[in-house]
Amino acid sequence: MPMKRTASTTPAAPHEASGHQSLSAYIQARFDEFSRSQKDVAQYIVDHLDDVAFQTAEELARRANTSSSTVVRFSQALGFEGFPELQTSAREEYRRRVAAGQVGGGITSDQPLFSLDQNEFETAIAADHVNVEETARKVSRSDVEACIEAIAESTRVLVVGTDQMAFFASYLRHLLMLLDIQADIVASPSQEALSRLGRIDEDTLVIGLSAGRPHPLVVRAMKIARHRKAKTIAVTDATLSDVAKLSHIQLYYSSNSPAYVRSHTALLSVIQALAYGVYSRDHDRYADRIKAFRLK
């Protein structure tokens, strides 16, 4: 694979055939060195290697909410001549994952939901179907069980999510309140919301929701929680995000979409599944309360 060092201090790009670390591992090892926009690209590549292997630089930039020039500069920062060389390395790693049975092999991979001439509506639904499948494949059962136990045993739950995540924070609060679990949300930097952050203590469970680059308020909430020894859960579509790094438990969801916004279908599925998991721990206890709301 042709490579070029962009500077004397830049390590050579990885080459799996030579027995060196994979592209994903190489990016994760150097993650803290990147600029803010380059971290967006790095996060996307690590979490969506199969897509990166076949996308153009422009498409990758759109999915990572940055510019194609940033993608090129990121490639060069890794030691590649440009994006085509980085993509070659991504394809090598992807092929090895396929050969090892780590990706593909499911019915949905071999039998698409729609024909090849699918319209935009069908394309979006097909992408959501893949998102849910990828989320289910990557989620750790031990992490899920830890999340459910933390929610069920918490004295107070604080869900933090701003902008597009505010709806999902509110919905999770609604589901938990139906189970008589005390839950509050922080969805904006209002005085009332900030006062809720001020009441975080070691008996509080803080759940941070984020998509792409996390909002500073969500990061701030997680930092306060860690400082005050509160348990933290991150539900995010970027495994290398600051919110994930600050949390005790991380749940990843896939948000790929052909549309102009991220897909949150898998996030909604994760939220509902967590609430159902809490309910299932003691459904006799919750049954009468649920029936009172005519949900069954």
C-alpha positions in Angstrom: 0.0 0.0 0.0 1.6 3.3 -1.0 2.1 5.6 1.9 3.7 8.9 2.5 4.8 10.6 5.7 3.3 14.1 5.9 5.8 15.2 8.6 8.8 13.8 10.3 6.8 13.4 13.5 3.9 11.6 11.9 4.0 7.8 12.4 3.6 5.6 9.4 0.1 4.5 8.5 -0.9 1.0 9.6 -0.6 -1.9 7.2 -2.3 -5.1 8.5 -0.5 -7.3 5.9 2.8 -6.4 7.6 1.4 -7.5 11.0 0.9 -4.0 12.3 -2.2 -2.8 14.1 -5.5 -2.3 12.2 -6.7 1.1 11.0 -9.3 1.2 13.8 -6.8 0.4 16.5 -4.3 2.9 15.1 -7.0 5.7 15.0 -8.0 5.0 18.6 -4.5 5.0 19.8 -3.9 8.5 18.3 -7.4 9.9 19.0 -6.3 12.5 21.5 -3.9 14.0 19.0 -6.5 15.0 16.5 -8.3 18.4 16.2 -11.9 18.7 17.0 -13.1 18.3 13.4 -10.7 15.4 12.9 -12.1 13.6 15.9 -15.5 13.7 14.2 -14.0 11.9 11.3 -12.1 9.4 13.5 -15.3 8.6 15.5 -17.2 7.9 12.3 -14.5 5.7 10.8 -14.1 3.5 13.9 -17.9 3.0 14.3 -18.8 2.6 10.6 -15.7 0.9 9.0 -17.9 -1.1 6.6 -19.4 2.1 5.2 -16.1 4.0 5.0 -14.6 1.1 2.9 -16.9 2.0 0.1 -17.9 5.7 0.6 -16.4 8.7 -1.2 -14.6 11.3 0.8 -17.5 13.7 0.2 -20.0 11.1 1.6 -17.9 10.4 4.6 -17.6 14.1 5.3 -21.3 14.5 5.1 -21.9 11.7 7.5 -19.3 13.0 9.9 -20.7 16.6 9.7 -17.5 18.0 8.4 -15.8 18.9 5.1 -14.1 16.7 2.5 -10.9 18.7 3.0 -10.9 17.8 6.6 -11.2 14.1 5.6 -8.2 14.5 3.3 -6.2 16.3 6.0 -7.1 13.6 8.5 -5.9 10.9 6.1 -2.6 12.7 5.7 -2.3 13.2 9.5 -2.4 9.4 9.8 0.4 9.1 7.3 -1.5 8.3 4.1 -1.1 10.3 0.9 -4.8 10.9 0.8 -8.2 9.5 1.4 -7.9 6.7 -1.3 -5.0 5.1 0.6 -6.9 5.4 3.9 -9.9 3.7 2.3 -7.7 0.9 1.0 -6.6 0.3 4.6 -10.3 0.3 5.7 -11.1 -2.2 3.1 -8.3 -4.5 4.2 -9.6 -4.4 7.8 -13.2 -4.9 6.7 -12.2 -8.0 4.6 -10.4 -9.5 7.5 -13.5 -8.9 9.7 -15.7 -10.6 7.2 -13.3 -13.5 6.9 -13.3 -13.8 10.7 -17.1 -13.8 10.7 -17.2 -10.6 12.7 -19.6 -8.9 10.2 -22.2 -10.0 7.7 -23.6 -13.5 7.5 -27.2 -12.5 8.4 -30.3 -12.7 6.3 -30.5 -9.0 6.0 -27.0 -8.8 4.5 -27.9 -11.3 1.8 -31.5 -10.5 1.2 -32.2 -6.7 0.9 -35.6 -5.5 2.0 -36.2 -3.7 -1.2 -35.2 -4.1 -4.9 -32.2 -2.3 -6.3 -34.3 0.4 -7.7 -35.6 1.4 -4.3 -36.9 5.0 -3.9 -35.8 7.4 -1.1 -38.5 6.3 1.3 -37.5 2.6 0.9 -33.8 3.5 1.2 -34.4 5.3 4.5 -36.4 2.4 5.9 -33.8 -0.1 4.8 -31.0 2.0 6.5 -33.0 2.0 9.7 -33.4 -1.7 9.5 -29.7 -2.1 9.3 -29.1 0.4 12.1 -31.2 -1.7 14.5 -29.5 -4.9 13.4 -26.0 -3.3 13.9 -27.0 -1.9 17.3 -28.2 -5.3 18.4 -25.0 -7.0 17.1 -22.7 -4.6 18.9 -24.5 -4.2 22.2 -23.0 -6.1 25.2 -25.5 -8.1 27.2 -23.5 -7.4 30.4 -23.6 -3.7 29.7 -27.4 -3.8 29.1 -27.9 -5.8 32.3 -25.8 -3.3 34.2 -27.8 -0.4 32.8 -31.1 -2.0 33.8 -29.9 -2.8 37.3 -28.6 0.7 37.7 -31.9 2.2 36.7 -34.0 -0.1 38.8 -31.9 0.4 41.9 -31.4 4.2 41.6 -33.0 6.6 44.0 -33.1 9.3 41.4 -32.4 9.3 37.6 -31.3 12.4 35.7 -31.5 12.1 31.9 -29.4 14.7 30.0 -30.0 15.3 26.3 -30.1 18.6 24.4 -31.4 19.7 20.9 -32.5 16.6 19.0 -31.7 14.4 22.0 -34.2 16.4 24.2 -37.1 14.5 22.8 -35.5 11.1 23.7 -34.6 12.3 27.2 -38.2 13.3 27.7 -39.5 10.0 26.4 -37.1 8.0 28.6 -38.3 10.0 31.6 -41.9 9.3 30.7 -41.2 5.5 30.5 -39.5 5.5 33.8 -42.1 7.6 35.5 -44.7 5.1 34.4 -42.7 2.6 36.5 -42.8 5.0 39.5 -39.1 5.7 39.1 -38.2 9.3 40.0 -36.7 10.8 36.9 -35.8 14.4 35.8 -34.4 15.7 32.6 -31.9 18.4 31.6 -32.6 19.5 28.1 -31.3 23.1 28.0 -28.9 25.4 30.0 -31.9 27.0 31.8 -31.6 28.1 35.4 -33.9 25.2 36.5 -31.9 22.7 34.5 -28.6 23.9 36.0 -30.1 23.6 39.5 -30.8 20.0 38.7 -27.2 19.4 37.8 -26.3 21.1 41.1 -28.3 18.4 43.0 -26.4 15.5 41.6 -25.0 13.3 44.3 -23.7 9.7 44.8 -27.3 8.4 44.8 -28.1 9.9 41.4 -27.9 8.0 38.2 -27.0 10.3 35.3 -27.9 9.1 31.8 -26.3 11.1 29.0 -27.7 10.9 25.4 -25.7 12.2 22.5 -25.5 12.0 18.7 -22.2 12.9 17.0 -20.3 15.6 18.8 -21.8 15.8 22.3 -23.3 19.1 23.5 -21.1 20.8 26.1 -24.0 20.6 28.6 -24.1 16.8 28.4 -20.3 16.6 28.9 -20.6 19.0 31.8 -23.3 16.9 33.5 -21.1 13.7 33.1 -18.1 15.5 34.6 -20.1 16.7 37.6 -21.5 13.2 38.1 -18.0 11.6 38.0 -16.7 14.2 40.4 -19.6 13.5 42.9 -19.2 9.8 42.5 -22.6 9.3 40.8 -23.1 6.4 38.5 -23.2 7.3 34.8 -24.6 5.8 31.6 -23.9 7.0 28.1 -26.1 6.2 25.2 -24.3 7.4 22.1 -23.7 6.8 18.4 -19.9 7.5 18.8 -17.9 5.1 20.9 -15.0 7.5 21.2 -17.1 10.6 22.3 -16.3 12.5 25.5 -19.7 11.4 26.9 -18.7 7.7 26.4 -15.3 8.2 28.0 -16.8 9.8 31.1 -19.4 7.1 31.7 -19.2 4.0 33.7 -21.5 2.1 31.2 -21.7 2.8 27.5 -24.5 1.7 25.1 -23.8 2.3 21.4 -26.5 2.7 18.8 -26.0 3.1 15.0 -27.4 6.2 13.4 -26.5 5.9 9.7 -29.0 7.5 7.3 -29.1 8.5 3.7 -31.1 11.5 4.7 -30.0 14.9 5.8 -30.2 14.1 9.5 -29.1 11.2 11.6 -31.4 8.2 12.1 -32.6 7.7 15.7 -34.6 4.6 15.1 -32.1 2.4 16.9 -31.8 4.9 19.8 -35.6 4.8 20.3 -35.4 1.0 20.3 -32.6 1.0 22.9 -34.6 3.4 25.2 -37.8 1.3 25.0 -35.8 -1.9 25.5 -34.1 -0.6 28.6 -37.5 0.5 30.1 -38.9 -2.9 29.3 -35.9 -4.6 30.9 -36.6 -2.6 34.1 -40.3 -3.6 33.9 -39.4 -7.3 33.4 -37.3 -7.4 36.6 -40.5 -7.3 38.6 -43.5 -7.2 36.3 -46.0 -8.1 39.1 -44.9 -5.0 40.9 -45.5 -2.8 37.9 -48.5 -4.5 36.3 -51.3 -2.6 38.2 -49.6 0.7 37.7 -49.2 0.1 33.9 -52.8 -1.0 33.6 -53.9 2.2 35.3 -52.4 4.1 32.3 -54.2 1.8 29.9 -51.0 0.7 28.2 -52.0 -2.9 28.1 
